[in-house]
Amino acid sequence: MVASGQPLVVPDARADERLRTNPALTDLGVIAYAGMPLTDADGLVGGSLWAPDHEARAWEPGALSDLEDPAAACSAELRLRVLSAKSRSAQQVLETARAAAEHARGDAQRLEQQAQDG
Protein backbone atom coordinates (compact mmCIF):
# COMPACT_ATOMS: atom_id res chain seq x y z
CA MET A 1 0.00 0.00 0.00
CA VAL A 2 2.98 2.26 0.33
CA ALA A 3 4.65 1.03 -2.87
CA SER A 4 4.95 4.66 -3.96
CA GLY A 5 7.57 5.15 -1.26
CA GLN A 6 5.36 7.68 0.47
CA PRO A 7 3.45 7.22 3.71
CA LEU A 8 -0.17 6.22 3.30
CA VAL A 9 -2.47 7.74 5.88
CA VAL A 10 -6.17 6.96 5.67
CA PRO A 11 -8.64 8.21 8.30
CA ASP A 12 -11.43 5.91 7.05
CA ALA A 13 -10.60 3.02 4.71
CA ARG A 14 -14.30 2.45 4.02
CA ALA A 15 -14.36 5.78 2.18
CA ASP A 16 -11.05 5.24 0.37
CA GLU A 17 -11.35 3.75 -3.12
CA ARG A 18 -7.89 2.14 -2.85
CA LEU A 19 -8.57 0.33 0.39
CA ARG A 20 -12.24 -0.24 1.01
CA THR A 21 -12.24 -3.74 -0.56
CA ASN A 22 -8.69 -4.73 0.38
CA PRO A 23 -8.97 -8.13 2.10
CA ALA A 24 -5.93 -7.41 4.25
CA LEU A 25 -7.91 -4.63 5.88
CA THR A 26 -11.49 -5.83 5.62
CA ASP A 27 -10.66 -9.25 7.10
CA LEU A 28 -9.03 -7.55 10.08
CA GLY A 29 -11.77 -4.98 10.53
CA VAL A 30 -9.37 -2.10 9.94
CA ILE A 31 -11.05 1.27 9.48
CA ALA A 32 -8.17 3.73 9.85
CA TYR A 33 -4.72 3.01 8.51
CA ALA A 34 -1.32 4.69 8.66
CA GLY A 35 1.53 3.00 6.84
CA MET A 36 5.17 4.01 6.50
CA PRO A 37 7.34 2.46 3.79
CA LEU A 38 10.33 0.29 4.60
CA THR A 39 12.98 1.00 1.99
CA ASP A 40 16.31 -0.38 0.89
CA ALA A 41 19.42 1.66 0.13
CA ASP A 42 18.09 2.44 -3.35
CA GLY A 43 14.77 3.68 -2.02
CA LEU A 44 12.87 0.62 -3.20
CA VAL A 45 9.98 -0.31 -0.95
CA GLY A 46 10.24 -3.77 0.59
CA GLY A 47 7.24 -3.52 2.89
CA SER A 48 5.60 -1.25 5.35
CA LEU A 49 5.23 -0.64 9.02
CA TRP A 50 1.65 0.20 9.68
CA ALA A 51 -0.73 1.03 12.42
CA PRO A 52 -4.38 0.07 12.17
CA ASP A 53 -7.40 1.32 14.06
CA HIS A 54 -10.82 -0.27 14.23
CA GLU A 55 -12.44 3.15 14.26
CA ALA A 56 -12.17 6.12 11.93
CA ARG A 57 -9.63 8.61 13.20
CA ALA A 58 -7.71 11.68 12.23
CA TRP A 59 -4.04 10.78 12.45
CA GLU A 60 -2.26 13.48 14.43
CA PRO A 61 1.28 14.51 13.47
CA GLY A 62 2.66 13.12 16.74
CA ALA A 63 1.18 9.69 16.08
CA LEU A 64 2.59 9.69 12.55
CA SER A 65 5.98 10.74 13.85
CA ASP A 66 5.83 7.90 16.36
CA LEU A 67 5.34 5.53 13.42
CA GLU A 68 8.00 7.16 11.20
CA ASP A 69 10.76 6.64 13.76
CA PRO A 70 10.51 2.84 14.04
CA ALA A 71 9.95 2.60 10.25
CA ALA A 72 13.24 4.43 9.71
CA ALA A 73 14.93 2.10 12.21
CA CYS A 74 13.49 -0.97 10.48
CA SER A 75 14.65 0.33 7.09
CA ALA A 76 18.14 0.90 8.47
CA GLU A 77 18.22 -2.62 9.91
CA LEU A 78 17.06 -4.10 6.59
CA ARG A 79 19.81 -2.18 4.77
CA LEU A 80 22.37 -3.42 7.26
CA ARG A 81 21.25 -7.02 6.81
CA VAL A 82 21.46 -6.72 3.02
CA LEU A 83 24.98 -5.29 3.28
CA SER A 84 25.96 -8.04 5.69
CA ALA A 85 24.63 -10.73 3.34
CA LYS A 86 26.49 -9.15 0.41
CA SER A 87 29.65 -9.03 2.50
CA ARG A 88 29.33 -12.72 3.41
CA SER A 89 28.76 -13.57 -0.24
CA ALA A 90 31.79 -11.56 -1.32
CA GLN A 91 33.87 -13.27 1.37
CA GLN A 92 32.79 -16.69 0.08
CA VAL A 93 33.75 -15.71 -3.47
CA LEU A 94 37.12 -14.48 -2.22
CA GLU A 95 37.76 -17.71 -0.30
CA THR A 96 36.82 -19.79 -3.35
CA ALA A 97 39.14 -17.71 -5.54
CA ARG A 98 41.99 -18.09 -3.04
CA ALA A 99 41.50 -21.86 -2.92
CA ALA A 100 41.47 -22.04 -6.73
CA ALA A 101 44.62 -19.92 -6.88
CA GLU A 102 46.38 -22.19 -4.37
CA HIS A 103 45.31 -25.25 -6.35
CA ALA A 104 46.55 -23.66 -9.60
CA ARG A 105 49.84 -22.71 -7.95
CA GLY A 106 50.31 -26.28 -6.78
CA ASP A 107 49.53 -27.60 -10.28
CA ALA A 108 52.01 -25.13 -11.80
CA GLN A 109 54.73 -26.17 -9.36
CA ARG A 110 54.12 -29.86 -10.12
CA LEU A 111 54.27 -29.22 -13.87
CA GLU A 112 57.42 -27.15 -13.49
CA GLN A 113 59.04 -29.92 -11.46
CA GLN A 114 58.02 -32.52 -14.04
CA ALA A 115 59.45 -30.36 -16.82
CA GLN A 116 62.77 -30.03 -14.96
CA ASP A 117 62.88 -33.78 -14.21
CA GLY A 118 61.79 -34.86 -17.67
N, CA, C and O atoms as a MOPAC input file, in Angstrom:
PM7 MOZYME 1SCF
protein

 N      0.80200 1    -1.19500 1     0.00000 1
 C      0.00000 1     0.00000 1     0.00000 1
 C      0.84400 1     1.25700 1     0.00000 1
 O      0.36300 1     2.34500 1    -0.31900 1
 N      2.10100 1     1.10000 1     0.35900 1
 C      2.98100 1     2.25600 1     0.33200 1
 C      4.05600 1     2.05000 1    -0.73300 1
 O      5.18000 1     2.53100 1    -0.59200 1
 N      3.70300 1     1.33300 1    -1.79700 1
 C      4.64800 1     1.03400 1    -2.86900 1
 C      5.19300 1     2.29600 1    -3.51800 1
 O      6.25700 1     2.26100 1    -4.13700 1
 N      4.49100 1     3.39600 1    -3.38900 1
 C      4.95300 1     4.65900 1    -3.96200 1
 C      6.18100 1     5.18800 1    -3.22800 1
 O      6.85500 1     6.09000 1    -3.72500 1
 N      6.47400 1     4.64400 1    -2.06500 1
 C      7.57300 1     5.15300 1    -1.25700 1
 C      7.15600 1     6.27900 1    -0.33600 1
 O      7.97700 1     6.83300 1     0.39600 1
 N      5.89300 1     6.61200 1    -0.37300 1
 C      5.35600 1     7.67600 1     0.46700 1
 C      4.47100 1     7.06500 1     1.55200 1
 O      3.88200 1     6.00400 1     1.34300 1
 N      4.37400 1     7.71300 1     2.69000 1
 C      3.44800 1     7.22500 1     3.71400 1
 C      2.02000 1     7.21300 1     3.17100 1
 O      1.64900 1     8.03100 1     2.32900 1
 N      1.24800 1     6.28700 1     3.66400 1
 C     -0.16600 1     6.22300 1     3.30300 1
 C     -0.96500 1     6.36400 1     4.59300 1
 O     -0.90400 1     5.50900 1     5.47600 1
 N     -1.70200 1     7.43900 1     4.68300 1
 C     -2.47200 1     7.74400 1     5.88200 1
 C     -3.93100 1     7.88100 1     5.47200 1
 O     -4.29400 1     8.73800 1     4.66700 1
 N     -4.76100 1     7.00900 1     6.05000 1
 C     -6.17300 1     6.95800 1     5.67300 1
 C     -7.02000 1     7.02300 1     6.94100 1
 O     -6.97000 1     6.10800 1     7.76300 1
 N     -7.79100 1     8.08400 1     7.10800 1
 C     -8.64400 1     8.21200 1     8.30100 1
 C     -9.79000 1     7.20900 1     8.32700 1
 O    -10.20800 1     6.76400 1     9.39600 1
 N    -10.31100 1     6.84500 1     7.11600 1
 C    -11.43200 1     5.90900 1     7.05400 1
 C    -11.31300 1     5.10200 1     5.76100 1
 O    -11.65400 1     5.58900 1     4.68300 1
 N    -10.82700 1     3.86500 1     5.87600 1
 C    -10.60400 1     3.01900 1     4.70600 1
 C    -11.90100 1     2.70600 1     3.97200 1
 O    -11.88000 1     2.43300 1     2.77200 1
 N    -13.01500 1     2.74100 1     4.66700 1
 C    -14.29900 1     2.45100 1     4.02100 1
 C    -14.62800 1     3.49700 1     2.96600 1
 O    -15.36600 1     3.21400 1     2.02200 1
 N    -14.09100 1     4.69700 1     3.11600 1
 C    -14.35800 1     5.78000 1     2.17600 1
 C    -13.21700 1     5.95600 1     1.16900 1
 O    -13.26900 1     6.85100 1     0.32600 1
 N    -12.20600 1     5.12200 1     1.25100 1
 C    -11.04700 1     5.24500 1     0.36700 1
 C    -11.13200 1     4.19000 1    -0.72900 1
 O    -11.13000 1     2.99200 1    -0.44800 1
 N    -11.20600 1     4.63800 1    -1.97100 1
 C    -11.35400 1     3.74900 1    -3.11800 1
 C    -10.23600 1     2.70400 1    -3.18300 1
 O    -10.48200 1     1.57100 1    -3.59500 1
 N     -9.02500 1     3.06300 1    -2.78700 1
 C     -7.88600 1     2.14100 1    -2.85200 1
 C     -7.98700 1     1.01200 1    -1.83700 1
 O     -7.46500 1    -0.07900 1    -2.06800 1
 N     -8.64800 1     1.26300 1    -0.72500 1
 C     -8.56600 1     0.32600 1     0.39500 1
 C     -9.88000 1    -0.33300 1     0.79800 1
 O     -9.86500 1    -1.36200 1     1.47200 1
 N    -10.97700 1     0.21600 1     0.41500 1
 C    -12.23700 1    -0.24200 1     1.00700 1
 C    -12.54200 1    -1.71800 1     0.76000 1
 O    -13.27800 1    -2.32200 1     1.54000 1
 N    -11.99700 1    -2.31800 1    -0.30600 1
 C    -12.23800 1    -3.74100 1    -0.56400 1
 C    -10.98400 1    -4.58200 1    -0.36500 1
 O    -10.97300 1    -5.76300 1    -0.71000 1
 N     -9.94100 1    -3.99700 1     0.18000 1
 C     -8.69500 1    -4.72600 1     0.38300 1
 C     -8.89000 1    -5.77900 1     1.47000 1
 O     -9.17200 1    -5.43900 1     2.61900 1
 N     -8.73900 1    -7.06400 1     1.11100 1
 C     -8.97300 1    -8.13300 1     2.10000 1
 C     -8.05700 1    -8.04200 1     3.31900 1
 O     -8.44600 1    -8.42500 1     4.42300 1
 N     -6.84200 1    -7.53500 1     3.11800 1
 C     -5.93000 1    -7.41400 1     4.25100 1
 C     -6.50700 1    -6.50100 1     5.32400 1
 O     -6.21700 1    -6.66800 1     6.50900 1
 N     -7.31500 1    -5.54700 1     4.91300 1
 C     -7.91100 1    -4.63500 1     5.87600 1
 C     -9.31500 1    -5.07000 1     6.27900 1
 O     -9.66500 1    -5.04400 1     7.45900 1
 N    -10.11400 1    -5.46800 1     5.29900 1
 C    -11.49400 1    -5.83000 1     5.62400 1
 C    -11.55000 1    -7.06400 1     6.51600 1
 O    -12.38300 1    -7.13900 1     7.41900 1
 N    -10.66500 1    -8.04000 1     6.26700 1
 C    -10.66000 1    -9.25000 1     7.09600 1
 C    -10.26500 1    -8.95900 1     8.53800 1
 O    -10.67200 1    -9.67100 1     9.45600 1
 N     -9.47700 1    -7.91900 1     8.73100 1
 C     -9.03200 1    -7.55400 1    10.07500 1
 C     -9.92100 1    -6.50400 1    10.73000 1
 O     -9.72400 1    -6.16000 1    11.89500 1
 N    -10.89100 1    -6.00000 1     9.99100 1
 C    -11.77000 1    -4.97800 1    10.53500 1
 C    -11.10100 1    -3.62500 1    10.68700 1
 O    -11.48000 1    -2.83300 1    11.54900 1
 N    -10.10900 1    -3.36000 1     9.85600 1
 C     -9.37200 1    -2.09600 1     9.93900 1
 C    -10.19700 1    -0.99100 1     9.29300 1
 O    -10.68900 1    -1.14100 1     8.17500 1
 N    -10.34100 1     0.10900 1    10.00200 1
 C    -11.05400 1     1.27300 1     9.48200 1
 C    -10.04600 1     2.37100 1     9.15000 1
 O    -10.05600 1     2.90200 1     8.03900 1
 N     -9.19500 1     2.71100 1    10.08100 1
 C     -8.17000 1     3.72900 1     9.84900 1
 C     -6.82800 1     3.03300 1     9.67300 1
 O     -6.57300 1     1.97700 1    10.25300 1
 N     -5.98700 1     3.64200 1     8.86800 1
 C     -4.71700 1     3.01300 1     8.50900 1
 C     -3.64800 1     4.08600 1     8.33700 1
 O     -3.88200 1     5.11300 1     7.70000 1
 N     -2.48200 1     3.83900 1     8.90600 1
 C     -1.32000 1     4.68900 1     8.66000 1
 C     -0.14700 1     3.75500 1     8.39800 1
 O      0.22500 1     2.95200 1     9.25400 1
 N      0.42500 1     3.86900 1     7.21900 1
 C      1.53100 1     2.99600 1     6.84200 1
 C      2.74000 1     3.79100 1     6.39800 1
 O      2.62200 1     4.75900 1     5.64700 1
 N      3.90200 1     3.37300 1     6.86700 1
 C      5.16500 1     4.00600 1     6.49600 1
 C      5.99300 1     2.98600 1     5.71500 1
 O      6.10300 1     1.83100 1     6.12500 1
 N      6.57200 1     3.40700 1     4.59800 1
 C      7.34200 1     2.46300 1     3.78600 1
 C      8.64300 1     2.04600 1     4.45900 1
 O      9.27400 1     2.82300 1     5.17600 1
 N      9.02300 1     0.80400 1     4.20900 1
 C     10.33000 1     0.29000 1     4.60300 1
 C     11.13400 1     0.18300 1     3.31100 1
 O     10.74500 1    -0.54100 1     2.39400 1
 N     12.24200 1     0.89300 1     3.23800 1
 C     12.97800 1     0.99700 1     1.98800 1
 C     14.39600 1     0.46700 1     2.10200 1
 O     14.99300 1     0.42900 1     3.17800 1
 N     14.91500 1     0.05300 1     0.93400 1
 C     16.30600 1    -0.37900 1     0.88800 1
 C     17.19600 1     0.82200 1     0.56700 1
 O     16.72200 1     1.95600 1     0.50900 1
 N     18.47100 1     0.56800 1     0.36200 1
 C     19.42400 1     1.65600 1     0.13100 1
 C     19.13500 1     2.41600 1    -1.16000 1
 O     19.54800 1     3.56700 1    -1.30700 1
 N     18.42900 1     1.78000 1    -2.09300 1
 C     18.09000 1     2.43700 1    -3.35400 1
 C     16.73300 1     3.11400 1    -3.30600 1
 O     16.27700 1     3.67500 1    -4.30300 1
 N     16.08600 1     3.06200 1    -2.14800 1
 C     14.77400 1     3.68200 1    -2.01600 1
 C     13.62600 1     2.79800 1    -2.45700 1
 O     12.47700 1     3.23900 1    -2.48500 1
 N     13.92600 1     1.55000 1    -2.80300 1
 C     12.87300 1     0.61600 1    -3.19700 1
 C     12.12000 1     0.14100 1    -1.96100 1
 O     12.72400 1    -0.15700 1    -0.93000 1
 N     10.81900 1     0.07500 1    -2.07300 1
 C      9.98100 1    -0.31300 1    -0.94600 1
 C      9.93000 1    -1.83100 1    -0.83700 1
 O      9.59100 1    -2.52500 1    -1.79600 1
 N     10.27100 1    -2.33600 1     0.34100 1
 C     10.23700 1    -3.77000 1     0.58800 1
 C      9.08400 1    -4.18600 1     1.47900 1
 O      8.85700 1    -5.37800 1     1.68500 1
 N      8.36500 1    -3.23100 1     2.00100 1
 C      7.24200 1    -3.52100 1     2.88800 1
 C      6.81000 1    -2.24500 1     3.57400 1
 O      7.16400 1    -1.14000 1     3.16200 1
 N      6.04900 1    -2.42000 1     4.61400 1
 C      5.59700 1    -1.24600 1     5.35100 1
 C      5.43100 1    -1.58100 1     6.82800 1
 O      5.20500 1    -2.72700 1     7.21600 1
 N      5.54800 1    -0.56500 1     7.60400 1
 C      5.23400 1    -0.64400 1     9.02400 1
 C      3.95000 1     0.15600 1     9.17000 1
 O      3.89600 1     1.34000 1     8.83600 1
 N      2.93400 1    -0.50000 1     9.66500 1
 C      1.65100 1     0.19900 1     9.67800 1
 C      0.93300 1     0.04300 1    10.99500 1
 O      1.14400 1    -0.89600 1    11.76200 1
 N      0.08000 1     1.01100 1    11.21200 1
 C     -0.73200 1     1.03200 1    12.42500 1
 C     -2.19700 1     1.03800 1    11.99300 1
 O     -2.61400 1     1.89900 1    11.21900 1
 N     -2.96500 1     0.09300 1    12.48500 1
 C     -4.38500 1     0.06700 1    12.17200 1
 C     -5.20700 1     0.62100 1    13.32800 1
 O     -4.73200 1     0.72800 1    14.45800 1
 N     -6.44200 1     0.96800 1    13.01900 1
 C     -7.39800 1     1.31600 1    14.06100 1
 C     -8.73900 1     0.77200 1    13.61100 1
 O     -9.05700 1     0.78000 1    12.42200 1
 N     -9.50700 1     0.31000 1    14.54700 1
 C    -10.82000 1    -0.27200 1    14.23400 1
 C    -11.91900 1     0.78800 1    14.22000 1
 O    -13.10300 1     0.47400 1    14.09900 1
 N    -11.51100 1     2.03000 1    14.34300 1
 C    -12.44400 1     3.15400 1    14.26300 1
 C    -11.83200 1     4.21800 1    13.36200 1
 O    -10.61000 1     4.31800 1    13.25000 1
 N    -12.67500 1     5.00400 1    12.72600 1
 C    -12.17000 1     6.12300 1    11.93200 1
 C    -11.45100 1     7.08700 1    12.86600 1
 O    -11.86100 1     7.29300 1    14.00900 1
 N    -10.37700 1     7.67100 1    12.36100 1
 C     -9.62800 1     8.60600 1    13.19600 1
 C     -8.83000 1     9.55700 1    12.33300 1
 O     -8.42000 1     9.21700 1    11.22300 1
 N     -8.62100 1    10.71900 1    12.84100 1
 C     -7.70600 1    11.67700 1    12.22600 1
 C     -6.33000 1    11.39900 1    12.82600 1
 O     -6.14900 1    11.46500 1    14.04200 1
 N     -5.37700 1    11.09400 1    11.97700 1
 C     -4.03600 1    10.78100 1    12.45400 1
 C     -3.30700 1    12.07500 1    12.76600 1
 O     -3.07200 1    12.89300 1    11.87600 1
 N     -2.95500 1    12.25900 1    14.01200 1
 C     -2.26200 1    13.47500 1    14.43000 1
 C     -0.78000 1    13.37800 1    14.07700 1
 O     -0.22600 1    12.28000 1    14.02700 1
 N     -0.13600 1    14.51700 1    13.83400 1
 C      1.28200 1    14.50500 1    13.47500 1
 C      2.16200 1    13.74600 1    14.46900 1
 O      3.11100 1    13.07600 1    14.06200 1
 N      1.86300 1    13.84100 1    15.74500 1
 C      2.65900 1    13.11800 1    16.74000 1
 C      2.55600 1    11.61200 1    16.57600 1
 O      3.55100 1    10.90000 1    16.71800 1
 N      1.37200 1    11.12800 1    16.28100 1
 C      1.17500 1     9.69200 1    16.07700 1
 C      1.91400 1     9.22700 1    14.82700 1
 O      2.50200 1     8.14600 1    14.81300 1
 N      1.88100 1    10.04100 1    13.78300 1
 C      2.58900 1     9.69000 1    12.55000 1
 C      4.09500 1     9.70900 1    12.76100 1
 O      4.81500 1     8.85900 1    12.23700 1
 N      4.55900 1    10.67400 1    13.52300 1
 C      5.97800 1    10.74000 1    13.84900 1
 C      6.40100 1     9.50800 1    14.64700 1
 O      7.48200 1     8.95900 1    14.43400 1
 N      5.54400 1     9.08600 1    15.55900 1
 C      5.82900 1     7.89600 1    16.35700 1
 C      5.93200 1     6.64700 1    15.48600 1
 O      6.60600 1     5.68600 1    15.85600 1
 N      5.27600 1     6.65600 1    14.34600 1
 C      5.34100 1     5.53000 1    13.41700 1
 C      6.52700 1     5.67600 1    12.45400 1
 O      7.11500 1     4.67900 1    12.03400 1
 N      6.87100 1     6.91000 1    12.10900 1
 C      7.99900 1     7.15600 1    11.20100 1
 C      9.32100 1     6.71500 1    11.81700 1
 O     10.17100 1     6.15000 1    11.12900 1
 N      9.49500 1     6.97100 1    13.10200 1
 C     10.76500 1     6.64400 1    13.75800 1
 C     11.08000 1     5.14300 1    13.70300 1
 O     12.17000 1     4.77800 1    13.26200 1
 N     10.17500 1     4.26500 1    14.13100 1
 C     10.51500 1     2.83900 1    14.03600 1
 C     10.59300 1     2.36000 1    12.58300 1
 O     11.33700 1     1.42400 1    12.29100 1
 N      9.84100 1     2.98200 1    11.66900 1
 C      9.94700 1     2.60500 1    10.25300 1
 C     11.34600 1     2.91900 1     9.73500 1
 O     11.92900 1     2.12400 1     8.99800 1
 N     11.88000 1     4.06500 1    10.11400 1
 C     13.24300 1     4.42600 1     9.71400 1
 C     14.24500 1     3.44500 1    10.31800 1
 O     15.20100 1     3.04600 1     9.65200 1
 N     14.03500 1     3.05900 1    11.56100 1
 C     14.93000 1     2.10300 1    12.21300 1
 C     14.85300 1     0.73500 1    11.53200 1
 O     15.87700 1     0.08100 1    11.33100 1
 N     13.65700 1     0.30900 1    11.18300 1
 C     13.48900 1    -0.97100 1    10.47900 1
 C     14.16400 1    -0.92200 1     9.11100 1
 O     14.82300 1    -1.88200 1     8.71200 1
 N     14.00700 1     0.17800 1     8.39800 1
 C     14.65100 1     0.33200 1     7.09100 1
 C     16.16600 1     0.25900 1     7.23700 1
 O     16.83700 1    -0.39800 1     6.44100 1
 N     16.70100 1     0.92500 1     8.24300 1
 C     18.14500 1     0.89900 1     8.47200 1
 C     18.61600 1    -0.51900 1     8.78400 1
 O     19.66700 1    -0.94300 1     8.30300 1
 N     17.85500 1    -1.24600 1     9.57800 1
 C     18.22300 1    -2.62400 1     9.90600 1
 C     18.16900 1    -3.51400 1     8.66500 1
 O     19.04200 1    -4.35900 1     8.46800 1
 N     17.15300 1    -3.32800 1     7.83400 1
 C     17.06300 1    -4.09800 1     6.58800 1
 C     18.26100 1    -3.81400 1     5.69300 1
 O     18.83100 1    -4.73800 1     5.11200 1
 N     18.64700 1    -2.55000 1     5.57600 1
 C     19.81000 1    -2.18500 1     4.76900 1
 C     21.07200 1    -2.83200 1     5.30600 1
 O     21.90100 1    -3.33100 1     4.54500 1
 N     21.21100 1    -2.81900 1     6.62100 1
 C     22.37500 1    -3.42500 1     7.26000 1
 C     22.42800 1    -4.92800 1     6.98800 1
 O     23.49400 1    -5.48200 1     6.71700 1
 N     21.28600 1    -5.56900 1     7.06100 1
 C     21.25100 1    -7.01600 1     6.80800 1
 C     21.58800 1    -7.33900 1     5.36200 1
 O     22.26100 1    -8.33300 1     5.08800 1
 N     21.12600 1    -6.50800 1     4.43300 1
 C     21.46000 1    -6.71600 1     3.01700 1
 C     22.95600 1    -6.55400 1     2.81500 1
 O     23.58200 1    -7.37100 1     2.14000 1
 N     23.54000 1    -5.50300 1     3.39800 1
 C     24.98200 1    -5.29400 1     3.27700 1
 C     25.76100 1    -6.44700 1     3.89900 1
 O     26.77700 1    -6.88000 1     3.35400 1
 N     25.29500 1    -6.93600 1     5.02000 1
 C     25.95700 1    -8.03700 1     5.68700 1
 C     25.91000 1    -9.29900 1     4.82000 1
 O     26.90500 1   -10.01500 1     4.70800 1
 N     24.76500 1    -9.56600 1     4.21600 1
 C     24.63200 1   -10.73000 1     3.33500 1
 C     25.54100 1   -10.58700 1     2.11900 1
 O     26.16900 1   -11.55800 1     1.69700 1
 N     25.61300 1    -9.38100 1     1.55400 1
 C     26.49400 1    -9.14500 1     0.41200 1
 C     27.95000 1    -9.34000 1     0.82200 1
 O     28.74600 1    -9.89100 1     0.06200 1
 N     28.29000 1    -8.89200 1     2.00900 1
 C     29.65300 1    -9.03400 1     2.50100 1
 C     30.01200 1   -10.51100 1     2.67700 1
 O     31.10200 1   -10.94300 1     2.30300 1
 N     29.08200 1   -11.27500 1     3.25000 1
 C     29.32700 1   -12.71700 1     3.41100 1
 C     29.48600 1   -13.38500 1     2.05900 1
 O     30.34800 1   -14.24800 1     1.89200 1
 N     28.67200 1   -13.00100 1     1.09700 1
 C     28.75600 1   -13.57100 1    -0.24100 1
 C     30.09000 1   -13.22500 1    -0.89300 1
 O     30.72600 1   -14.07800 1    -1.51100 1
 N     30.50600 1   -11.97800 1    -0.75400 1
 C     31.78800 1   -11.56200 1    -1.32100 1
 C     32.93000 1   -12.31500 1    -0.65100 1
 O     33.89500 1   -12.69500 1    -1.31300 1
 N     32.82900 1   -12.53100 1     0.64700 1
 C     33.86700 1   -13.27400 1     1.37000 1
 C     33.94000 1   -14.71200 1     0.87200 1
 O     35.03300 1   -15.26100 1     0.73300 1
 N     32.80100 1   -15.32300 1     0.60500 1
 C     32.78600 1   -16.68700 1     0.07900 1
 C     33.42800 1   -16.75200 1    -1.30200 1
 O     34.17300 1   -17.68600 1    -1.60000 1
 N     33.14100 1   -15.76300 1    -2.14400 1
 C     33.75400 1   -15.71200 1    -3.47400 1
 C     35.26300 1   -15.56400 1    -3.33900 1
 O     36.02200 1   -16.23400 1    -4.04000 1
 N     35.69500 1   -14.69200 1    -2.44500 1
 C     37.12000 1   -14.48000 1    -2.22400 1
 C     37.79400 1   -15.76700 1    -1.74800 1
 O     38.86900 1   -16.12000 1    -2.23300 1
 N     37.17300 1   -16.45900 1    -0.81200 1
 C     37.75600 1   -17.70800 1    -0.30300 1
 C     37.82900 1   -18.76500 1    -1.39800 1
 O     38.80400 1   -19.51300 1    -1.46800 1
 N     36.82200 1   -18.83600 1    -2.24400 1
 C     36.82300 1   -19.78700 1    -3.35300 1
 C     37.93000 1   -19.44200 1    -4.33800 1
 O     38.62600 1   -20.32900 1    -4.83100 1
 N     38.09300 1   -18.15000 1    -4.62600 1
 C     39.14000 1   -17.71300 1    -5.54400 1
 C     40.52100 1   -18.01700 1    -4.97600 1
 O     41.41100 1   -18.45600 1    -5.70400 1
 N     40.70200 1   -17.78400 1    -3.67400 1
 C     41.98900 1   -18.09200 1    -3.04500 1
 C     42.29800 1   -19.58500 1    -3.12100 1
 O     43.42800 1   -19.97500 1    -3.41500 1
 N     41.30300 1   -20.40700 1    -2.85800 1
 C     41.49800 1   -21.86000 1    -2.92500 1
 C     41.84900 1   -22.28200 1    -4.34700 1
 O     42.72500 1   -23.12400 1    -4.54500 1
 N     41.17700 1   -21.70700 1    -5.33000 1
 C     41.46600 1   -22.03700 1    -6.72600 1
 C     42.87300 1   -21.59000 1    -7.09700 1
 O     43.58300 1   -22.29000 1    -7.82000 1
 N     43.27500 1   -20.42200 1    -6.60100 1
 C     44.62000 1   -19.92300 1    -6.88500 1
 C     45.67300 1   -20.83700 1    -6.25600 1
 O     46.68700 1   -21.13900 1    -6.88500 1
 N     45.44000 1   -21.26900 1    -5.04000 1
 C     46.37500 1   -22.18800 1    -4.37100 1
 C     46.46900 1   -23.50700 1    -5.13400 1
 O     47.55700 1   -24.05600 1    -5.31000 1
 N     45.33900 1   -24.00200 1    -5.57800 1
 C     45.31300 1   -25.24500 1    -6.34700 1
 C     46.08600 1   -25.05900 1    -7.65800 1
 O     46.88100 1   -25.92100 1    -8.03400 1
 N     45.85700 1   -23.94500 1    -8.35000 1
 C     46.55100 1   -23.66200 1    -9.60500 1
 C     48.05300 1   -23.51100 1    -9.36800 1
 O     48.85900 1   -23.97300 1   -10.17500 1
 N     48.42400 1   -22.87400 1    -8.27800 1
 C     49.84200 1   -22.71500 1    -7.95000 1
 C     50.48700 1   -24.08900 1    -7.72800 1
 O     51.59100 1   -24.35700 1    -8.20400 1
 N     49.78700 1   -24.93600 1    -7.00900 1
 C     50.30900 1   -26.28300 1    -6.78500 1
 C     50.46100 1   -27.04900 1    -8.08600 1
 O     51.46600 1   -27.72700 1    -8.29900 1
 N     49.45600 1   -26.94000 1    -8.96400 1
 C     49.53500 1   -27.60400 1   -10.27600 1
 C     50.72400 1   -27.07300 1   -11.07600 1
 O     51.45400 1   -27.84300 1   -11.70000 1
 N     50.91200 1   -25.75200 1   -11.05300 1
 C     52.00700 1   -25.13200 1   -11.79800 1
 C     53.35500 1   -25.60600 1   -11.26000 1
 O     54.27500 1   -25.87900 1   -12.03100 1
 N     53.46800 1   -25.70200 1    -9.94700 1
 C     54.72800 1   -26.16600 1    -9.35900 1
 C     55.00200 1   -27.61800 1    -9.73300 1
 O     56.14300 1   -27.98300 1   -10.01700 1
 N     53.95300 1   -28.45300 1    -9.73400 1
 C     54.12400 1   -29.85900 1   -10.12000 1
 C     54.55400 1   -29.96200 1   -11.58100 1
 O     55.45400 1   -30.73500 1   -11.90600 1
 N     53.92300 1   -29.19300 1   -12.45900 1
 C     54.26600 1   -29.22200 1   -13.86500 1
 C     55.70300 1   -28.71600 1   -14.10600 1
 O     56.43700 1   -29.25400 1   -14.93500 1
 N     56.07500 1   -27.67300 1   -13.36200 1
 C     57.42000 1   -27.15300 1   -13.48700 1
 C     58.45600 1   -28.20000 1   -13.05600 1
 O     59.49400 1   -28.37500 1   -13.69400 1
 N     58.14000 1   -28.88200 1   -11.96100 1
 C     59.04300 1   -29.92400 1   -11.46200 1
 C     59.13900 1   -31.06800 1   -12.46200 1
 O     60.22500 1   -31.59600 1   -12.70100 1
 N     58.00700 1   -31.45400 1   -13.04700 1
 C     58.01900 1   -32.51700 1   -14.04300 1
 C     58.82500 1   -32.11000 1   -15.26200 1
 O     59.54900 1   -32.92300 1   -15.83500 1
 N     58.70000 1   -30.84900 1   -15.65900 1
 C     59.45400 1   -30.36200 1   -16.82000 1
 C     60.95000 1   -30.38000 1   -16.53200 1
 O     61.74300 1   -30.70100 1   -17.41600 1
 N     61.34400 1   -30.04000 1   -15.31300 1
 C     62.76700 1   -30.02900 1   -14.96200 1
 C     63.30900 1   -31.44500 1   -14.86200 1
 O     64.45800 1   -31.70600 1   -15.21500 1
 N     62.45400 1   -32.38000 1   -14.36500 1
 C     62.88400 1   -33.77500 1   -14.21200 1
 C     62.89300 1   -34.50100 1   -15.55200 1
 O     63.67400 1   -35.43300 1   -15.74400 1
 N     62.04500 1   -34.09000 1   -16.47000 1
 C     61.78800 1   -34.86200 1   -17.67300 1
 C     62.66500 1   -34.62700 1   -18.79600 1
 O     62.50200 1   -35.24800 1   -19.84600 1

